[in-house]
Amino acid sequence: MAQVVIAGAGPSGAFLALLLVKRGISVTLVEAATDFQRVFRGEGLMPSGLDAIEQMGLSAILEKIPHRSINAWEFILGGKQLFQVKEPIEKNSPPCTLVSQPPFLEALIAEAETYTGFEFIRGIPVKDLLQIDNRVAGVKLGDGKEISADIVIGTDGRNSVVRQRAGLYLEKQPKDIDILWFKLAASPRFASENIFYAISNGDRGFGLFHGAEESKLHLAWTVFAEDNNNREPAEWAEVFASLAPSWIGEHIRNHAETIERPIKLSVVVGCCPRWYAPGVLIIGDAAHPMSPIRAQGINVALRDVIVTANHLVPLLLTKAGYEAIDAALPNIQAEREPEIIRVQQLQAEEANQGEPLRKNILLRWLAIQLVPILGKKIRKSWIKRQYEMRQGVTQVRLKV
């Protein structure tokens, strides 16, 4: 019997599995997909996420896989530079870093496989939870195999099977937007300096930056209900170019044929009132899916991992009884929930910053005329708003 079964080998599951097996705890990690090449995986590591990786002693793995720092954030309004902020923003802090998730996850699994007591089951989903005396006692897989465990941890994302089978539910926040995520050929200008451009023109806009993947620009387009999302690459190129500064517009038009079919990201934001039941815990997106604003998903999930390990490792190493394990689960939620609630609030506030401009033509015109005057004031306000989303709201230290 495994001491721990983890369902879902995304960042929360892979990091937690490695953290546990390195400390002598047996883990079975189950992943429904046959590989990690999902159509979309977030790449942004803020200083809080980088700090979590360093605390776990896994920075060396990050250095061996494709990654790329953001050098600056630049906001362009009506074709004019509103302001730019260089990275790193805070002193004695690393810059926001983009990491290619598939090789990172593979490297974490490969490291975990060097430890005894680790089992990785790939390509078979968790279908149900096993119950004994009203307590979760393991999982049933899609192939009929049953695995017993002292504790089941669901890290299986926003559509978590573990959450559903455990009778837990997600309270969703109102949904206003989705995102279309494009990739296209990179411009040489991003080779020396990777600037994240937030471009707003008229009532539309998009984000553009060089991802961790070699020679690929990422473009995030906000989708509203009235949008036509079935355009061909050449049509998309013209839409993007018409909103962008001239050099970006020229690059997009010249490389229109490289625009890949977009991935539609259905934005789900929410938090479960309870992250646990007897014998089961959910963390990461399974417990609190985050908005894409400022790339918080991976970062808060890694901090979930650290807190989970702090509470469970001592109990699992001493083979504490089920009662002690179950008693620790609400403490994990209690420690993590305040940060999750605050970050989601900050994300909502950040998303709402541009709504008055998007909806009011006169206000947009006035703002564009006053860019030279407003730029410094808005820059200062933006920097101040970023701190908690970059550094974390609460102190999270690995103690085990």
Contacts in CASP RR format, 6 or more apart in sequence:
PFRMAT RR
TARGET T0000
AUTHOR 0000-0000-0000
METHOD contacts of the structure
MODEL  1
MAQVVIAGAGPSGAFLALLLVKRGISVTLVEAATDFQRVFRGEGLMPSGL
DAIEQMGLSAILEKIPHRSINAWEFILGGKQLFQVKEPIEKNSPPCTLVS
QPPFLEALIAEAETYTGFEFIRGIPVKDLLQIDNRVAGVKLGDGKEISAD
IVIGTDGRNSVVRQRAGLYLEKQPKDIDILWFKLAASPRFASENIFYAIS
NGDRGFGLFHGAEESKLHLAWTVFAEDNNNREPAEWAEVFASLAPSWIGE
HIRNHAETIERPIKLSVVVGCCPRWYAPGVLIIGDAAHPMSPIRAQGINV
ALRDVIVTANHLVPLLLTKAGYEAIDAALPNIQAEREPEIIRVQQLQAEE
ANQGEPLRKNILLRWLAIQLVPILGKKIRKSWIKRQYEMRQGVTQVRLKV
1 147 0 8 1.000
1 148 0 8 1.000
1 149 0 8 1.000
1 150 0 8 1.000
2 26 0 8 1.000
2 27 0 8 1.000
2 28 0 8 1.000
2 117 0 8 1.000
2 119 0 8 1.000
2 147 0 8 1.000
2 148 0 8 1.000
2 149 0 8 1.000
2 150 0 8 1.000
3 20 0 8 1.000
3 25 0 8 1.000
3 26 0 8 1.000
3 27 0 8 1.000
3 149 0 8 1.000
3 150 0 8 1.000
3 151 0 8 1.000
3 316 0 8 1.000
4 17 0 8 1.000
4 20 0 8 1.000
4 25 0 8 1.000
4 26 0 8 1.000
4 27 0 8 1.000
4 28 0 8 1.000
4 149 0 8 1.000
4 150 0 8 1.000
4 151 0 8 1.000
4 152 0 8 1.000
4 153 0 8 1.000
4 312 0 8 1.000
4 316 0 8 1.000
5 27 0 8 1.000
5 28 0 8 1.000
5 30 0 8 1.000
5 138 0 8 1.000
5 139 0 8 1.000
5 147 0 8 1.000
5 149 0 8 1.000
5 151 0 8 1.000
5 152 0 8 1.000
5 153 0 8 1.000
6 13 0 8 1.000
6 16 0 8 1.000
6 17 0 8 1.000
6 27 0 8 1.000
6 28 0 8 1.000
6 29 0 8 1.000
6 30 0 8 1.000
6 152 0 8 1.000
6 153 0 8 1.000
6 154 0 8 1.000
6 155 0 8 1.000
7 30 0 8 1.000
7 126 0 8 1.000
7 139 0 8 1.000
7 152 0 8 1.000
7 153 0 8 1.000
7 154 0 8 1.000
7 155 0 8 1.000
7 156 0 8 1.000
7 160 0 8 1.000
7 161 0 8 1.000
7 162 0 8 1.000
8 29 0 8 1.000
8 30 0 8 1.000
8 31 0 8 1.000
8 32 0 8 1.000
8 126 0 8 1.000
8 154 0 8 1.000
8 155 0 8 1.000
8 156 0 8 1.000
8 157 0 8 1.000
9 17 0 8 1.000
9 29 0 8 1.000
9 30 0 8 1.000
9 31 0 8 1.000
9 36 0 8 1.000
9 105 0 8 1.000
9 109 0 8 1.000
9 120 0 8 1.000
9 122 0 8 1.000
9 155 0 8 1.000
10 31 0 8 1.000
10 36 0 8 1.000
10 101 0 8 1.000
10 105 0 8 1.000
10 155 0 8 1.000
11 101 0 8 1.000
11 104 0 8 1.000
11 105 0 8 1.000
11 298 0 8 1.000
11 301 0 8 1.000
11 302 0 8 1.000
12 155 0 8 1.000
12 283 0 8 1.000
12 284 0 8 1.000
12 285 0 8 1.000
12 286 0 8 1.000
12 301 0 8 1.000
12 302 0 8 1.000
12 304 0 8 1.000
12 305 0 8 1.000
13 29 0 8 1.000
13 153 0 8 1.000
13 154 0 8 1.000
13 155 0 8 1.000
13 305 0 8 1.000
14 29 0 8 1.000
14 105 0 8 1.000
14 108 0 8 1.000
14 109 0 8 1.000
14 112 0 8 1.000
15 53 0 8 1.000
15 56 0 8 1.000
15 58 0 8 1.000
15 108 0 8 1.000
15 302 0 8 1.000
15 305 0 8 1.000
16 153 0 8 1.000
16 155 0 8 1.000
16 283 0 8 1.000
16 305 0 8 1.000
16 308 0 8 1.000
16 309 0 8 1.000
17 27 0 8 1.000
17 29 0 8 1.000
17 108 0 8 1.000
17 109 0 8 1.000
17 112 0 8 1.000
17 118 0 8 1.000
18 56 0 8 1.000
18 58 0 8 1.000
18 108 0 8 1.000
18 111 0 8 1.000
18 112 0 8 1.000
19 56 0 8 1.000
19 305 0 8 1.000
19 306 0 8 1.000
19 309 0 8 1.000
20 27 0 8 1.000
20 309 0 8 1.000
20 312 0 8 1.000
20 313 0 8 1.000
20 316 0 8 1.000
21 27 0 8 1.000
21 112 0 8 1.000
21 115 0 8 1.000
21 117 0 8 1.000
21 118 0 8 1.000
22 115 0 8 1.000
23 309 0 8 1.000
23 313 0 8 1.000
23 317 0 8 1.000
23 400 0 8 1.000
24 115 0 8 1.000
24 117 0 8 1.000
24 317 0 8 1.000
25 313 0 8 1.000
25 316 0 8 1.000
25 317 0 8 1.000
26 117 0 8 1.000
26 118 0 8 1.000
27 112 0 8 1.000
27 117 0 8 1.000
27 118 0 8 1.000
27 119 0 8 1.000
28 118 0 8 1.000
28 119 0 8 1.000
28 120 0 8 1.000
28 121 0 8 1.000
28 147 0 8 1.000
28 149 0 8 1.000
29 109 0 8 1.000
29 112 0 8 1.000
29 118 0 8 1.000
29 119 0 8 1.000
29 120 0 8 1.000
29 121 0 8 1.000
30 121 0 8 1.000
30 124 0 8 1.000
30 125 0 8 1.000
30 126 0 8 1.000
30 139 0 8 1.000
30 141 0 8 1.000
30 147 0 8 1.000
31 120 0 8 1.000
31 121 0 8 1.000
31 122 0 8 1.000
31 123 0 8 1.000
32 123 0 8 1.000
32 124 0 8 1.000
32 125 0 8 1.000
32 126 0 8 1.000
32 156 0 8 1.000
33 122 0 8 1.000
33 123 0 8 1.000
34 122 0 8 1.000
34 123 0 8 1.000
35 102 0 8 1.000
35 122 0 8 1.000
36 101 0 8 1.000
36 102 0 8 1.000
36 105 0 8 1.000
36 106 0 8 1.000
37 102 0 8 1.000
38 102 0 8 1.000
39 263 0 8 1.000
40 181 0 8 1.000
40 263 0 8 1.000
40 265 0 8 1.000
41 101 0 8 1.000
41 102 0 8 1.000
42 101 0 8 1.000
42 295 0 8 1.000
42 297 0 8 1.000
42 298 0 8 1.000
43 98 0 8 1.000
43 99 0 8 1.000
43 100 0 8 1.000
43 101 0 8 1.000
43 211 0 8 1.000
43 212 0 8 1.000
43 218 0 8 1.000
43 295 0 8 1.000
44 96 0 8 1.000
44 97 0 8 1.000
44 98 0 8 1.000
44 99 0 8 1.000
44 295 0 8 1.000
44 298 0 8 1.000
44 299 0 8 1.000
45 53 0 8 1.000
45 96 0 8 1.000
45 97 0 8 1.000
45 98 0 8 1.000
45 99 0 8 1.000
45 295 0 8 1.000
45 298 0 8 1.000
45 299 0 8 1.000
46 96 0 8 1.000
46 294 0 8 1.000
46 295 0 8 1.000
46 296 0 8 1.000
46 299 0 8 1.000
46 389 0 8 1.000
46 390 0 8 1.000
46 391 0 8 1.000
46 392 0 8 1.000
47 88 0 8 1.000
47 90 0 8 1.000
47 93 0 8 1.000
47 94 0 8 1.000
47 96 0 8 1.000
47 390 0 8 1.000
47 391 0 8 1.000
48 299 0 8 1.000
48 300 0 8 1.000
48 303 0 8 1.000
48 390 0 8 1.000
48 391 0 8 1.000
48 392 0 8 1.000
48 396 0 8 1.000
49 298 0 8 1.000
49 299 0 8 1.000
49 302 0 8 1.000
49 303 0 8 1.000
50 59 0 8 1.000
50 94 0 8 1.000
50 97 0 8 1.000
52 299 0 8 1.000
52 302 0 8 1.000
52 303 0 8 1.000
52 305 0 8 1.000
52 306 0 8 1.000
52 396 0 8 1.000
53 59 0 8 1.000
53 62 0 8 1.000
53 302 0 8 1.000
55 306 0 8 1.000
55 397 0 8 1.000
55 398 0 8 1.000
56 302 0 8 1.000
56 305 0 8 1.000
56 306 0 8 1.000
56 398 0 8 1.000
58 108 0 8 1.000
58 111 0 8 1.000
61 104 0 8 1.000
61 107 0 8 1.000
61 108 0 8 1.000
61 111 0 8 1.000
62 97 0 8 1.000
62 99 0 8 1.000
62 104 0 8 1.000
64 107 0 8 1.000
65 99 0 8 1.000
65 100 0 8 1.000
65 103 0 8 1.000
65 104 0 8 1.000
65 107 0 8 1.000
66 99 0 8 1.000
66 100 0 8 1.000
66 103 0 8 1.000
66 212 0 8 1.000
66 213 0 8 1.000
66 214 0 8 1.000
67 97 0 8 1.000
67 98 0 8 1.000
67 99 0 8 1.000
67 100 0 8 1.000
67 212 0 8 1.000
68 97 0 8 1.000
68 98 0 8 1.000
68 194 0 8 1.000
68 210 0 8 1.000
68 211 0 8 1.000
68 212 0 8 1.000
69 87 0 8 1.000
69 95 0 8 1.000
69 96 0 8 1.000
69 97 0 8 1.000
69 98 0 8 1.000
69 194 0 8 1.000
70 87 0 8 1.000
70 95 0 8 1.000
70 96 0 8 1.000
70 97 0 8 1.000
70 98 0 8 1.000
70 194 0 8 1.000
70 195 0 8 1.000
70 196 0 8 1.000
70 209 0 8 1.000
71 86 0 8 1.000
71 87 0 8 1.000
71 95 0 8 1.000
71 193 0 8 1.000
71 194 0 8 1.000
71 195 0 8 1.000
72 84 0 8 1.000
72 85 0 8 1.000
72 86 0 8 1.000
72 87 0 8 1.000
72 193 0 8 1.000
72 195 0 8 1.000
72 196 0 8 1.000
73 84 0 8 1.000
73 85 0 8 1.000
73 87 0 8 1.000
73 195 0 8 1.000
73 196 0 8 1.000
73 198 0 8 1.000
74 81 0 8 1.000
74 83 0 8 1.000
74 84 0 8 1.000
74 85 0 8 1.000
74 195 0 8 1.000
74 196 0 8 1.000
74 197 0 8 1.000
74 198 0 8 1.000
75 81 0 8 1.000
75 82 0 8 1.000
75 83 0 8 1.000
75 84 0 8 1.000
75 198 0 8 1.000
75 200 0 8 1.000
75 378 0 8 1.000
75 382 0 8 1.000
76 82 0 8 1.000
76 197 0 8 1.000
76 198 0 8 1.000
76 199 0 8 1.000
76 200 0 8 1.000
76 201 0 8 1.000
76 244 0 8 1.000
76 245 0 8 1.000
77 200 0 8 1.000
77 201 0 8 1.000
77 357 0 8 1.000
77 367 0 8 1.000
77 368 0 8 1.000
77 371 0 8 1.000
78 200 0 8 1.000
78 201 0 8 1.000
78 202 0 8 1.000
78 364 0 8 1.000
78 368 0 8 1.000
79 199 0 8 1.000
79 201 0 8 1.000
79 244 0 8 1.000
79 245 0 8 1.000
79 368 0 8 1.000
80 368 0 8 1.000
80 371 0 8 1.000
81 371 0 8 1.000
82 371 0 8 1.000
82 374 0 8 1.000
82 375 0 8 1.000
82 378 0 8 1.000
82 379 0 8 1.000
83 375 0 8 1.000
83 376 0 8 1.000
83 378 0 8 1.000
83 379 0 8 1.000
83 382 0 8 1.000
84 195 0 8 1.000
84 379 0 8 1.000
85 379 0 8 1.000
85 382 0 8 1.000
85 383 0 8 1.000
87 95 0 8 1.000
87 96 0 8 1.000
88 94 0 8 1.000
88 95 0 8 1.000
88 96 0 8 1.000
89 383 0 8 1.000
89 386 0 8 1.000
89 390 0 8 1.000
90 387 0 8 1.000
90 390 0 8 1.000
90 391 0 8 1.000
93 390 0 8 1.000
93 391 0 8 1.000
96 295 0 8 1.000
96 390 0 8 1.000
98 194 0 8 1.000
98 209 0 8 1.000
98 210 0 8 1.000
98 211 0 8 1.000
98 212 0 8 1.000
99 212 0 8 1.000
100 212 0 8 1.000
100 213 0 8 1.000
109 120 0 8 1.000
112 118 0 8 1.000
112 120 0 8 1.000
113 120 0 8 1.000
121 141 0 8 1.000
124 141 0 8 1.000
124 142 0 8 1.000
124 143 0 8 1.000
124 145 0 8 1.000
125 141 0 8 1.000
125 142 0 8 1.000
125 161 0 8 1.000
126 139 0 8 1.000
126 140 0 8 1.000
126 141 0 8 1.000
126 142 0 8 1.000
126 156 0 8 1.000
126 161 0 8 1.000
126 162 0 8 1.000
127 139 0 8 1.000
127 140 0 8 1.000
127 141 0 8 1.000
127 142 0 8 1.000
127 144 0 8 1.000
127 161 0 8 1.000
128 139 0 8 1.000
128 140 0 8 1.000
128 165 0 8 1.000
129 136 0 8 1.000
129 138 0 8 1.000
129 139 0 8 1.000
129 140 0 8 1.000
129 152 0 8 1.000
129 162 0 8 1.000
129 165 0 8 1.000
129 166 0 8 1.000
129 280 0 8 1.000
130 136 0 8 1.000
130 137 0 8 1.000
130 138 0 8 1.000
130 139 0 8 1.000
130 140 0 8 1.000
130 146 0 8 1.000
130 148 0 8 1.000
131 137 0 8 1.000
134 278 0 8 1.000
135 278 0 8 1.000
135 279 0 8 1.000
135 322 0 8 1.000
135 326 0 8 1.000
136 152 0 8 1.000
136 166 0 8 1.000
136 277 0 8 1.000
136 278 0 8 1.000
136 279 0 8 1.000
136 280 0 8 1.000
137 148 0 8 1.000
137 149 0 8 1.000
137 279 0 8 1.000
138 146 0 8 1.000
138 147 0 8 1.000
138 148 0 8 1.000
138 149 0 8 1.000
138 152 0 8 1.000
139 146 0 8 1.000
139 147 0 8 1.000
139 149 0 8 1.000
139 152 0 8 1.000
139 162 0 8 1.000
140 146 0 8 1.000
141 147 0 8 1.000
150 279 0 8 1.000
150 316 0 8 1.000
150 321 0 8 1.000
150 322 0 8 1.000
150 325 0 8 1.000
151 279 0 8 1.000
151 280 0 8 1.000
151 281 0 8 1.000
151 312 0 8 1.000
151 316 0 8 1.000
151 325 0 8 1.000
152 162 0 8 1.000
152 279 0 8 1.000
152 280 0 8 1.000
152 281 0 8 1.000
153 162 0 8 1.000
153 280 0 8 1.000
153 281 0 8 1.000
153 282 0 8 1.000
153 283 0 8 1.000
153 308 0 8 1.000
154 160 0 8 1.000
154 162 0 8 1.000
154 163 0 8 1.000
154 280 0 8 1.000
154 281 0 8 1.000
154 282 0 8 1.000
154 283 0 8 1.000
154 286 0 8 1.000
155 282 0 8 1.000
155 283 0 8 1.000
155 284 0 8 1.000
155 286 0 8 1.000
155 301 0 8 1.000
156 162 0 8 1.000
156 163 0 8 1.000
156 286 0 8 1.000
157 284 0 8 1.000
157 285 0 8 1.000
157 286 0 8 1.000
157 289 0 8 1.000
158 170 0 8 1.000
158 268 0 8 1.000
158 285 0 8 1.000
158 286 0 8 1.000
158 289 0 8 1.000
160 282 0 8 1.000
160 285 0 8 1.000
160 286 0 8 1.000
162 280 0 8 1.000
162 282 0 8 1.000
162 286 0 8 1.000
163 169 0 8 1.000
163 170 0 8 1.000
163 272 0 8 1.000
163 282 0 8 1.000
163 286 0 8 1.000
163 287 0 8 1.000
166 277 0 8 1.000
166 280 0 8 1.000
166 282 0 8 1.000
167 277 0 8 1.000
168 272 0 8 1.000
168 274 0 8 1.000
168 275 0 8 1.000
168 276 0 8 1.000
168 277 0 8 1.000
168 282 0 8 1.000
169 272 0 8 1.000
169 273 0 8 1.000
170 270 0 8 1.000
170 271 0 8 1.000
170 272 0 8 1.000
170 289 0 8 1.000
171 270 0 8 1.000
171 271 0 8 1.000
171 272 0 8 1.000
171 273 0 8 1.000
172 268 0 8 1.000
172 269 0 8 1.000
172 270 0 8 1.000
173 269 0 8 1.000
173 270 0 8 1.000
173 344 0 8 1.000
173 348 0 8 1.000
175 267 0 8 1.000
175 268 0 8 1.000
175 269 0 8 1.000
176 351 0 8 1.000
177 222 0 8 1.000
177 223 0 8 1.000
177 224 0 8 1.000
177 267 0 8 1.000
177 351 0 8 1.000
178 222 0 8 1.000
178 223 0 8 1.000
178 264 0 8 1.000
178 265 0 8 1.000
178 266 0 8 1.000
178 267 0 8 1.000
179 220 0 8 1.000
179 221 0 8 1.000
179 222 0 8 1.000
179 223 0 8 1.000
179 264 0 8 1.000
179 265 0 8 1.000
179 267 0 8 1.000
179 292 0 8 1.000
180 220 0 8 1.000
180 221 0 8 1.000
180 223 0 8 1.000
180 229 0 8 1.000
180 262 0 8 1.000
180 263 0 8 1.000
180 264 0 8 1.000
180 265 0 8 1.000
181 218 0 8 1.000
181 219 0 8 1.000
181 220 0 8 1.000
181 221 0 8 1.000
181 262 0 8 1.000
181 263 0 8 1.000
181 264 0 8 1.000
181 265 0 8 1.000
182 218 0 8 1.000
182 219 0 8 1.000
182 220 0 8 1.000
182 221 0 8 1.000
182 236 0 8 1.000
182 259 0 8 1.000
182 260 0 8 1.000
182 262 0 8 1.000
183 213 0 8 1.000
183 216 0 8 1.000
183 217 0 8 1.000
183 218 0 8 1.000
183 219 0 8 1.000
183 259 0 8 1.000
183 260 0 8 1.000
184 216 0 8 1.000
184 217 0 8 1.000
184 219 0 8 1.000
184 252 0 8 1.000
184 255 0 8 1.000
184 258 0 8 1.000
184 259 0 8 1.000
184 260 0 8 1.000
185 215 0 8 1.000
185 216 0 8 1.000
185 217 0 8 1.000
185 255 0 8 1.000
185 258 0 8 1.000
186 210 0 8 1.000
186 215 0 8 1.000
186 216 0 8 1.000
186 217 0 8 1.000
187 217 0 8 1.000
187 247 0 8 1.000
187 248 0 8 1.000
187 251 0 8 1.000
189 247 0 8 1.000
190 209 0 8 1.000
190 210 0 8 1.000
190 217 0 8 1.000
194 209 0 8 1.000
194 210 0 8 1.000
194 211 0 8 1.000
195 209 0 8 1.000
196 207 0 8 1.000
196 208 0 8 1.000
196 209 0 8 1.000
197 207 0 8 1.000
197 208 0 8 1.000
197 209 0 8 1.000
197 248 0 8 1.000
198 205 0 8 1.000
198 207 0 8 1.000
199 205 0 8 1.000
199 206 0 8 1.000
199 207 0 8 1.000
199 208 0 8 1.000
199 243 0 8 1.000
199 244 0 8 1.000
199 245 0 8 1.000
199 248 0 8 1.000
200 243 0 8 1.000
200 354 0 8 1.000
200 357 0 8 1.000
200 358 0 8 1.000
201 242 0 8 1.000
201 243 0 8 1.000
201 244 0 8 1.000
202 243 0 8 1.000
202 358 0 8 1.000
202 361 0 8 1.000
202 364 0 8 1.000
203 358 0 8 1.000
203 359 0 8 1.000
203 361 0 8 1.000
203 364 0 8 1.000
204 222 0 8 1.000
204 243 0 8 1.000
204 358 0 8 1.000
205 221 0 8 1.000
205 222 0 8 1.000
205 243 0 8 1.000
206 219 0 8 1.000
206 220 0 8 1.000
206 221 0 8 1.000
206 222 0 8 1.000
206 240 0 8 1.000
206 243 0 8 1.000
207 219 0 8 1.000
207 220 0 8 1.000
207 221 0 8 1.000
208 217 0 8 1.000
208 218 0 8 1.000
208 219 0 8 1.000
208 220 0 8 1.000
208 244 0 8 1.000
208 248 0 8 1.000
209 217 0 8 1.000
209 218 0 8 1.000
210 216 0 8 1.000
210 217 0 8 1.000
210 218 0 8 1.000
211 217 0 8 1.000
211 218 0 8 1.000
219 240 0 8 1.000
220 292 0 8 1.000
221 240 0 8 1.000
221 262 0 8 1.000
223 229 0 8 1.000
223 264 0 8 1.000
229 262 0 8 1.000
229 264 0 8 1.000
231 239 0 8 1.000
233 256 0 8 1.000
233 257 0 8 1.000
233 258 0 8 1.000
233 259 0 8 1.000
234 256 0 8 1.000
234 257 0 8 1.000
236 256 0 8 1.000
236 259 0 8 1.000
236 262 0 8 1.000
237 252 0 8 1.000
237 253 0 8 1.000
237 255 0 8 1.000
237 256 0 8 1.000
237 259 0 8 1.000
238 253 0 8 1.000
238 256 0 8 1.000
240 249 0 8 1.000
240 252 0 8 1.000
241 248 0 8 1.000
241 249 0 8 1.000
241 250 0 8 1.000
241 252 0 8 1.000
241 253 0 8 1.000
244 252 0 8 1.000
252 259 0 8 1.000
265 292 0 8 1.000
267 291 0 8 1.000
267 292 0 8 1.000
268 289 0 8 1.000
269 289 0 8 1.000
269 290 0 8 1.000
269 291 0 8 1.000
269 344 0 8 1.000
269 347 0 8 1.000
269 348 0 8 1.000
270 288 0 8 1.000
270 289 0 8 1.000
270 344 0 8 1.000
271 287 0 8 1.000
271 288 0 8 1.000
271 337 0 8 1.000
271 340 0 8 1.000
271 341 0 8 1.000
271 344 0 8 1.000
272 282 0 8 1.000
272 287 0 8 1.000
272 288 0 8 1.000
274 333 0 8 1.000
275 281 0 8 1.000
275 282 0 8 1.000
275 283 0 8 1.000
275 287 0 8 1.000
275 329 0 8 1.000
275 332 0 8 1.000
275 333 0 8 1.000
275 337 0 8 1.000
276 282 0 8 1.000
276 326 0 8 1.000
276 329 0 8 1.000
276 330 0 8 1.000
276 332 0 8 1.000
276 333 0 8 1.000
278 322 0 8 1.000
278 326 0 8 1.000
279 322 0 8 1.000
279 325 0 8 1.000
279 326 0 8 1.000
279 329 0 8 1.000
281 308 0 8 1.000
281 329 0 8 1.000
281 332 0 8 1.000
283 301 0 8 1.000
283 304 0 8 1.000
283 305 0 8 1.000
283 308 0 8 1.000
283 332 0 8 1.000
283 336 0 8 1.000
284 297 0 8 1.000
284 300 0 8 1.000
284 301 0 8 1.000
284 304 0 8 1.000
285 297 0 8 1.000
285 301 0 8 1.000
287 304 0 8 1.000
287 333 0 8 1.000
287 340 0 8 1.000
288 300 0 8 1.000
288 340 0 8 1.000
288 344 0 8 1.000
290 296 0 8 1.000
290 297 0 8 1.000
290 300 0 8 1.000
290 340 0 8 1.000
290 343 0 8 1.000
290 344 0 8 1.000
290 347 0 8 1.000
291 344 0 8 1.000
291 347 0 8 1.000
291 348 0 8 1.000
291 351 0 8 1.000
293 347 0 8 1.000
293 350 0 8 1.000
293 351 0 8 1.000
294 347 0 8 1.000
294 350 0 8 1.000
294 386 0 8 1.000
294 389 0 8 1.000
294 390 0 8 1.000
296 343 0 8 1.000
296 347 0 8 1.000
296 389 0 8 1.000
299 392 0 8 1.000
300 336 0 8 1.000
300 339 0 8 1.000
300 340 0 8 1.000
300 343 0 8 1.000
303 336 0 8 1.000
303 339 0 8 1.000
303 392 0 8 1.000
303 396 0 8 1.000
304 332 0 8 1.000
304 336 0 8 1.000
306 396 0 8 1.000
306 397 0 8 1.000
306 398 0 8 1.000
307 332 0 8 1.000
307 335 0 8 1.000
307 336 0 8 1.000
307 396 0 8 1.000
308 332 0 8 1.000
309 398 0 8 1.000
309 400 0 8 1.000
310 398 0 8 1.000
310 399 0 8 1.000
310 400 0 8 1.000
311 328 0 8 1.000
311 329 0 8 1.000
311 331 0 8 1.000
311 332 0 8 1.000
311 335 0 8 1.000
312 325 0 8 1.000
312 328 0 8 1.000
312 332 0 8 1.000
313 400 0 8 1.000
314 320 0 8 1.000
314 400 0 8 1.000
315 321 0 8 1.000
315 324 0 8 1.000
315 325 0 8 1.000
315 328 0 8 1.000
316 325 0 8 1.000
335 394 0 8 1.000
338 393 0 8 1.000
338 394 0 8 1.000
339 392 0 8 1.000
339 393 0 8 1.000
339 394 0 8 1.000
342 388 0 8 1.000
342 393 0 8 1.000
343 388 0 8 1.000
343 389 0 8 1.000
343 392 0 8 1.000
343 393 0 8 1.000
346 385 0 8 1.000
346 388 0 8 1.000
346 389 0 8 1.000
347 389 0 8 1.000
349 385 0 8 1.000
350 385 0 8 1.000
350 389 0 8 1.000
356 363 0 8 1.000
357 363 0 8 1.000
357 364 0 8 1.000
357 367 0 8 1.000
358 364 0 8 1.000
367 374 0 8 1.000
END
